[in-house]
Amino acid sequence: MTNDSLVGKLRSLIATDKPRSSLSARGLERLRGQLRECADGIGGDVSARTRAAKLAETYLGLDDGGRLQFLKLIALEFGPDPARVAAAHAEYQAAVGTPGQWKAEAALRGAMRSARIRIMTQFNAIPQGVKFLVDLRADLLRYLQEDRELAVLDRELESRLNAWFDVGFLELQRLTWNSPAALLEKLIEYEAVHEIQSWTDLKNRLDSDRRLYAFFHPRMPAEPLIFVEVALTDHLADNVQELLDVHAPLFDHRKADTAIFYSISSTQVGLRGVSFGNFLLKRVIDDLRRDFPKLDKFATLSPIPALASWLRHHPQALGEAGIDFSLAQLADGTWAQDREIARQLREPLTRLAARYLATAKRGNQDGGPPYDPVARFHLGNGARIERLNYLADNSAKGFAQSFGLMVNYRYELDDLEGNLEAFAGSGRIAMSSAIRRQARHE
């Protein structure tokens, strides 16, 4: 098979990704030989391209068990040679303080270099090779939950992806209703915060009073890596259904003084641990300020996705907040249809959410990061907790995760750096005086 036909077949496999078989003992030995050739770098660039395409074809043709075998083979048999590392370390120790120290250090560094990364890097030589590796890591993360022997491969691959997806390589694009249909379909598929219900819903999110920006990598031009949806308004939004209402009148964006980030979706599971969301918001703010000089307020309307999850581990917090409802009753949301009950729950639920955002820590560590993942993201970008919004999301998902509550995180441009440094240095959470009072209320 020629190299061109092999690449064409690989493109087809990446597009369909239909696994067909597991690895036999003979197939495993043949794969081991292919990986050794890849690790040794036998042949020139053409050979590397052909070899990488064959390996990718093999991987994509395997079922789940076969893919696990493939990855374990790389993880366990293609690390640094312990004997070579020991010898290089002994030579380095003997050379410390002598003119040969730096040469010995370089030799030790070379001995520590893993053949796993040499194998992975060769996939870059094929079309869609970067996307292949991102999807491969998504598999790897799934297997890692049950098989910790893969952790070493995951660490090395994550490190390499961090280098390849450095924010300096990413391109910010504004997507509109005139963007390619295939790309718009990806937005519908990848939206992770507020599901896009229809093409009419999507069109509403791309109208003149809205903006949608995404980061792209040059080697994955048809795949948004992360995108943010923005509403241009004249107030701090407090209800997501109003923002998503396709029948709401169009707002005159020329009167806007506030930009509301109401949905941020990462799209590639395989890029977990590769952080570029904070750079996205900063770039978007710069772009918005250029296009709309009157904008002077930047905030989110965000979910509180882990509140109910946290309460399952801390049920006593409901009683401490003076709430007689069970977690299941609160998550059901039918109570909100009774105006009197909704009125009675407003203060205790808001107080409970404020305490959660202000004090709940990951791993129950007093000095640890916030328990809530959205809070970690925005506070880690220098935002402050501005306001809690009662019954701001009356969808089933909104009640299930936070009893209809949502939160505004405020991006005060002059305070971002100080907030970020205080959060990173001491864990101090920036919050408005109203949130502080609610969190401390007895």
N, C-alpha and C positions, 0 to 999 in steps of 0.2 A: 504494500500500500504506500502510495506517495505521501510526502509530508503534507501537501495541500489537501488531499482527500482525508487524511487523518485529522487535520484541523477542522475540516468541514464536519466530520463525524462527531468531533468533540463539541462543536457548537450545537449540534442537534441534541446531544446528550445533556448539555448544560440547560438547554431550553426545556427539555422534557423531564430530565432527572428521574427516569423510571428504573429503579434497581431491579436486577434480574437474577443474581446468583450470589452464592457464598463462595469462600475460598476452599478448594480442596488442598490436601497436603502437597500435591504436585504444584498447584497454583501458588501456594504460599512460598514454596522454594523458588519458583520462577520470579515471583515478586521480590523476594529477598535479593536475587541476583540483579534485577533491574534497579533496585534502590542502591545497591553497592556501586553499580556503574554511575548512577546519578551522584552519589556522594563523592566518588573519586574524580568526577568531572572528565570522564573519558571522552575524547573527540572534541570538536570545535563547537561553535555556536549552533550550526545546523543540527548536529547530533544532539545537543542539549535540548533544542526545541522539539525534535522528534521524540526523544526519550520522555520529556515532560508531558507531551501530548498523549503518549501511550499510557503513562502512569495515571493521568487524569481520566482517560477513557476507562482504564481498569477500575479506578475508584468509583466512578459514576455508574458503572455497570454492576456494582455489588449491592447486596441487600444490607440491612442494618448490621447483622453479625459480621459480614465480610468487611464492612467499613471499619468496624471496631478492630478486627484483626489487622487491617492495613495500618491503622494509626498506632496500635500497640507495638507493631513491628518497628516502626520508626522510633517511637518513644524509648523502647527498651534496648534496641540493638545498635542505635546510631548516635549514641552520646559520646563524650570524650573518652579516650582510652585511659583507664586508671593508671596503668603502668607508665604510660608516656607522661601523664600529669605528675605522677610521683617523681619521676626522674627529672623533669623540668623544674619541679619545685625544689628538689635537693640542689640542683645546679644554681638556682636563683639564690637560695639561702647561703650557699658557699660564696656567691659572687657579691653579696651585699657589702657595700663600702669599697668595692674595687672598681676599676675602670670598666670591667665587663658586666656591671650590674644591669645596665639598661638593655644590653643585648640579651641577657638572661631573662629579664622581665618580659621582653617581647616574645622570647621562646616559650615562656610559661603561658603567656596570653594565647599564643597559637595553639598550645597543647590543650587549653581549656575550651577552644572553639569547637562547637558541636557540629557534627555532620548533618544533624536534623535540619538546621537552618540552610545548609547548602542544598539539601534536597528541596525544601520548600521554596527557596529563592528561584530555582529553575522553572517553576510554574509561571513566573513572570514573563518568560519568553514566549508564551503562547497567547493568542487572542482570548480575552475573557479570563486570563489567568488570575488576575487579582480578585475578580468576582468568585472564581473557583475557590481560592484560598479563604475568602470571607465565609463562603457557605460551608467549606470544610471545617472551619473553626466553630461554626454553629453546631455541627454534628459533634465536634469534640467537646464542647461545653455540655451537651446533653449526656454524652457517655461519662463525662467526668463526675457526674453526680453519683455514679455507682462504682467507678473504677479510678481510684486516686493515682494509680501508676501513670496515668496520662497527664498528670499535673505538670511535669517537667516540659512536655511538648507544648502544653498550653501556654506556659510562661514564656517560652522562647518565641512562639508564634505571636502572642500578644505584643511582645516587645518589638518584633519586626513590623507588625501592623501599625503600631504607634508611630514608627519612623515613616512608613509609607503614607500614612494618613495625617501627617503633620499639617496643621492648619495652613501653613504657607503654601501647600500644594492644592488646597481646596478652592473651588470656585463658587462664589455666591451668585445665585440666579433668582430673579423674580419670576414666578410662574403666573400665567394669566389664562383666561379662557381660550386664548389663541395658541397656547402651547400645544405640542403634539398630543394627539388623543391617547397614544400609548403611555405617555408620561402622566396624563391626567388620571388614567386608570390606575397607575401606581399609587397616586395620592389616595384614591378611594380604598385601595387594598391596604395601604400602610397606616392610615389614620388610626391612632391608638388611643386617643383621649375621648373624642366625641365622634362616634361613627358617622360617616357620610352616608346618608340614607338614599340619595338619588343624584342624578345628574343636575337636577334643579337645585338641590342642596349644595352641590359643589359649585355651581355657577354663582349662587348667592355668596359663597365664601371667596369668590374671585371678582366680585363686583367693584365698582369705583370707590366705595367706602371701605374696602378691604385690601389687604396685601397678603401675599403668601410667598415666602422666601425659602430656598433650600440650598444646602451645600452639596456640591458634586465633586467627585474625584475624576481627573482626566482619563484614568483607565477604566472608569465605570460611568461613562457619560449619560447612560440611560437610567441610572439608578440614583434617586435622591438618597443621601445618607441620613439626613435629618432635616425636618422642615418645621417652620413656625407659621401659624396663622395669626393675622393681626386685624383688629377692628379699629377704625378711626372714628373717634367719638368726641363729645364735649363733656364727658363725665366719667367717673370711676365706675365701670360696669359692675353690677351686683347680681345679675341673673343670666345664666348661660342660655336658657331657652329663648330669651329675648334676642340675644346675639345670633342665635341660629334660626330664628323665625324667617322662613323664606317669604312670608307675606308682609313683613315689616317694611315701612317706607324707607326708601333709600336716603341715607344721611348725606348732606352736602359736605363732602370731604374738605372743602375749602374753609369750613368753619371749625375744623377739628383742632383741638389743643391737647388731646389725649390719645395715646396709642395703647391698646389693650392686647396683650399676647394671651390668647385664649386656648391655644393648643400647640404643644410642641411634641413631635413624634420622631423618635429614632426608628430607623427602618431596618437595619441590618443587625440581627442577633449576633453574628460573628464578630462584630466590632465592639462588643461589650468590653468596657475597660479602656476604650480609646475615646478620650474626651475631646469633643469639639463644640458641644452645645453652648458653652459660655462664650466662645468666640462668635458663634452664630448670632446671639442676641446683641453683642456689641457691634457687629458689622451691620445688623439690621437697623439698630438705633441710628447709626451714622447715616445709613441710606435714607431713612425716614426724615431725619433732620435736614438733610440736603433737599429733599423733595417738598417738605412741608415745614418751612421755617417757624410757623406758629406753634408747632408741637413743643410743649415744655413739660409734659407729664407722661411717664412711661411706666406701665404697671401690667400685672397679669390678672386674669381671673382663673384661678387654679383649683383643681380638685385637691382633696385631702385623702389620697388613695389608701392609706394604711391605718386610718383611725379605727375602723371596725376591727381590723386585724389585731391592732394593739390592745383593744378592749377585751378581745377573747382571752388574752394572757393576763389582763388586769381588770377583771370584772368588778372588783371592789370600787373602781373609779366611778362607776355609775351611781352607787349609793352615796359616795362622798360628794358627788355633784347634786344630790337631792333628786335623782331620777329613779322613779319606781318601775319604769318599763324595762323589759328584758332586752338583751341585745337583738334577739330575733325579731321582737316587736318593732324596735326602732328601725331595723334594716328593712322591714316589710314596707314601711312608708304609708300604710293606709291611715295611720293616726293623723297625718297632715291634712286629711280631708275634713277633720273635725276642727273648726276654727278655735274653739275653746281649748282643746288639748294642744293645738299648735301654739296658741298664745302662751299657755302654761310652760311649754317646753322650750320656748325661745331662749330665755335667759340661762337656764341650767345647761342646755346643749351648747350654747355659744361659749359659756364659761368652761365647759369640759374641753371643747376644741382648742380654746386659748391655752389652757394648761398643757394639753397634749403637745401643741406646737412649741411651747416655751420650755417644756421640761422632759418630754419623752425622748430617751436616748437609745441608740442602737446597741444591742447587747447588754442593756441595763447598766451601762457604764456612766457614772456621773459626768465624766469629762468626755464621753464619746460623742460621735456625730448624731444629729437628729434622727429619730426613728423613721420619720416620714421621708420617702425618697424625693418627692417634689420639693419639700422644704430644704433638704440637703443641696439640691441643685441650685435653687434660687439664692439661698443664703450663701452658698459657696461662690456665687457670682457677685456678691456685694449688695443684694437687695435687702429690704427690710419687710417684716410682716406688718402690713398696713391696716387691714380690716377683715373681719369675718362677716360672711354674708349668709344669713339664715334662709333656708329653703331656696337656695340659688340654683340648685340642680334637682329638679323633681323627676328625673328619669329613674328607672329601676336601678341602673348602675350607680347613680348619684346617692340614692338611699342606701344601697347595699354597702358602699364603701365609706360613706361619711354622713348618712342620715340627711342628705340634701344640703349640707354645708359646703361652702367654697370659701376661698381666701384670696385676697388681693396681696400680691407682693409688689412693693413699690421700688422702682429703680430711680433713685435720686442721683443724678450724674455726679454731683459734687461730693457725694458721700460714699460712692461705691468702693473706692480704694481703702478708705478707713474701715468700713464695715467688713470688707473681705479680710483685711489684715487681722482685725479683732477676732473674727470667726475662726480663721485658720490658726491664729496664735493661741487663743485661750478658750475658744468655743463660745465666745459671747455672741448671743443672737440679737440682731438689731430688730427692734419692734417699735411700733407707735405707742404713745402713752395710753391710748384706749385699749390696745391689746395687753399692755402691761397690767393695767388695772383689772381687766377681765381675768387674767391668769392668776392674779394675787387675791382675787375676791374670795372672802370666806362666807 
